[in-house]
Every structure is written in C-alpha cells, then in structure tokens.
C-alpha cells in the first residue's frame, strides 16, 4: 500500500540513478511499505522517466534485497522475515570474529584511510539512503582483503542478505545511526592500533545492537 508521494534528495545524473535513489528512499522511509506491488508503468509515469531505467533500478533494488521479483506479481517491496534475520545474525556472530583476525593481519594504512574517510562522511550524512550506501562501502573494506576465500564469500552473502533489514531498521529507529557512526570511528582506531581482541568485541557488539534495533522495530510493528 502506498503511504505517500515519492520524493528524492535531488535529481541524479541519469534517469536510472534518479529512479534508484527515489525508490530506495521511499522504501527506507516507509512511503513504499513491505508488500507493496511496484507497477512499472505507474512508477515510470510518476517519476517522468521511461520504463527501461525504472526496470534497471528495480533490478538493482532486488540485488540489494529491498525488492523481491515475484514471477506472478512482478516487483514487490520486501517484507521483514524476523526468523531469517535472527538466523543471519547468529551466523555472522559466529563467523565475523574469524574474519576480524584475518583482516587485522593484512589491512593496509591505505584501506584504513579510506575507511576513516567513509566514517567521517557518514557522520555528516543526513540522508538515510546515502548513509546506507556509505555503510555498505565501509564494511566491505573489512571483508574484501580476504576476498576469494570461502569465509569471505559466506560472509559477503550474509551481509547482502542483512542489508535490507538493516536499512529498514534504521529508518524505523534513526537513533541507531549516530550509535553506529561512533562504532565505525572506533573500529578504525582499533584497527590502526592492532587491538584485535577489542575489535572482535566491538564487532560483536555492533552486530548485536543492529539485531536489537531490527527486533525492536519489528516488535513495534514499524517494519
């Protein structure tokens, strides 16, 4: 069910980027609620673009996990499955400490500089959709150094599966954003210091607080 009119932070460079940003923002702020059927012709008309860039945007949102491509209903905004969320985070809590120790042994100053820059940009970012993109880039820096291993592949898949739920929970619980910003900055500092044990503890805290935010939003019926 549509809650309100679609709006975007600003017109992007291309019709595809404009559609992607507008739809992502609408899903994250609840304008497009879970279960909403996304009719391409209607959305293209509302956004004043052709159906081709809109179709590409829906495909991207499907990859992000915000949209489900149903063979019978077409594109549908994804609903929260709390059981799936819990399983994803249970697995990440077990596996992320293994990755932390691998990354801590190989991460470079250049990667940490990039992570610090992203953390600073997140501190200033007020648009949730843009913040989510920066957050995804930030965490990828601490997963890709071991790219190619089975562990890296499993964790990348789990992070992708969790990203939609993270986005929806942050929209429902905005106070989680400054908390996450503080933890990001602290993670960079700890990696620079080589304090692996504390990095592991903070990583687990970060995962548990995110899961708590998702469960809280679900209990309140927001997502």
N, C-alpha and C positions, 0 to 999 in steps of 0.2 A: 504494500500500500504506500502510495506517495505521500510524504509528510508535508513537503513544501516545494518551492521553486528551486531549480538547480542554479547554483551560483559557483563561480570560481574566483580564486585570488586575483587573477588577471589573465588577459588573453595571451596564450603561449605562442611560440613561433609558428607552429604548424597546427592544422586542424586536428591531427591525431593527438598532439600533446595537449591541446585545449580540451578535447573530449576526455582524455585520460585523466587530467588534473581535475576537471569538473566532476566527473563521475566518482573518482576516488574520494574527493572531498565530500560529496553528497552521501556516500556510503558511510564514511567515517563519522560524519556529524549527525547521522540518523535520518537525513532527508529521504534517502532510499533505504528503507528498513529491510531486515532479513526476510527473504521470501518474495520480495518484490520482483515481478517479471519485467525485464528490460526490453521493451519493444523497440527495435532498431529504427523503424520509420518514424515513430513518435519522438524518440530522443534526438534523432538527426534533425527533425524539423524544429524542435525546441532550441537546439544548440546552433541552428542555422548552418549546418555542415552537411556533406554528403554521407551516405551510409558506409562508404569504404573506410574512411578514417575512424568512424564510430565502431565498425566491426573490428578493426585493428585494436582499438582501445579496450573493447570488451575482451578480446583475446589476451591482452596484457593483464587485465584485471583478473582473468581466470588463472593465469600463471601465478599472480600474487596471492591467490586464494580468496579474494574478495567476492568473486563471481563464480558461479557454477554453470557450466554449459550443459543444459539438460536437452537430450535428443528430442523430447516431445514439447517442452515449454520454451526452449531457447535459453537465453541468458537469464539467470536468476541470482539475486543478491544472496550470498551465502548466509545460512542460519548458524548460530552457535551450537556446537555439539560439545557440551561440558565434559562428557566422558572421554571424548577424543583429546580435548585439551589436557586433561589430567594425565592421560597416558603419555602424550608428547612430553610433558614436563617431567614426569617420572623418569623417562628415558634420558632426557637431557641432564637431569640432576646426576644420573649415574655416569654418563659419558663425557660431559663437559670438563670435569676435572682432569681427565686423561689428555684432552686437547690442550688445556691450560699449560700443562707441564711440557708438552711438545713445543707449543708456541713460545713459551718463555725461553726455551733453549735456542730458538732460531730467529726470533723477531729482531728487526733491524731498527736503528735510530730513524731511518727514513720512514719506515712504517709507523713508528710511534709519533713522529712529527705529523704525519698525515692524520693519524687518529686524534691527536691533540687539536688539530685544525677543525676536524669534524665535530669534536666535542664542544669547541668554542662556538661553532656555527649553530649547534643545537641549543646552546644556552640562549642565543639571541632569537632563534626562530619562533614565531608566534603562530604560524600556520601548521596545523596538525599534519596535514597530508605531506608537506615538505619535510617536517620533522621526522616522520616515519621513514621517508626515503634516506635521510641522513643517518638515522639509526641503523637501517639495514646496511648501509655502506660501512659504518663504524664497526659493527660486529663481524662483517665479512673480513676485515683486516686481521682479525684474530682467529680466523678459520682457514683462510686460504694459504698461509705459509706451509701447511701440511697437505695441500691440495693433491689429490691423486690417491691418497690412502683410503682404505675402506672406512676408517673412522671419520675422516673429513667428509666423505660422501654421505654417510649416515647422518651426521650432524647437520650438514647443509640441507638435507631433505627435511629433517625435523624442524630446523629454523624456518624454512619456507612454509611448512605446514602450520607453524605457530604464528607467522607474521600477520595473518588476517585477524586472528584473535587478539593479538597484541594491539593492533590498530583500533579495533572496536572497543577494547577495554580502556584505552587511553582517551578515546572520545567520550566514554561514559564516566571516566574518573580522571579529569585533567590534572589533578594534584600529583598524579603518578609521574608526570613529565619532569618537573623540577627534581623530584627524587631520583629519577633515572639519570638526569643530567649530572647530578652530584656524583653518582656512582660511576658514570663514564669517566669523568675527570680523575677520580680516584684510581680507576683501573689503569689509566695511562701512567699516572705517577708510580704505581706499584710495579708495573712492567719495567719502567725505567730503573727502579731500584732493585729489580730482580727478586722481589719478595714473593716467591712462588706460593708459599703456604697461605699468605693473606690474599693473594689474587684468587686462589681457589675458593677461600671462604667468601670473598666478596662476590665472585661469580655465582656461587650457590645462593647467596642472599638475593642477588639480582633476579635470578630465576624464580625463587620462591615469592618474592614481592610481586613479580609480574603475574604469576599464577594467582596469588591472592587478589590482585586487582581484577582479574578476569572473573574469578569466582564471586567476588563482591558485586560486580556489575551484573552477573547472571542472577544472583540472589535477589537483587533489587528489581530485576525484570527489565533492566535497561538494554541488555543485549541477550 
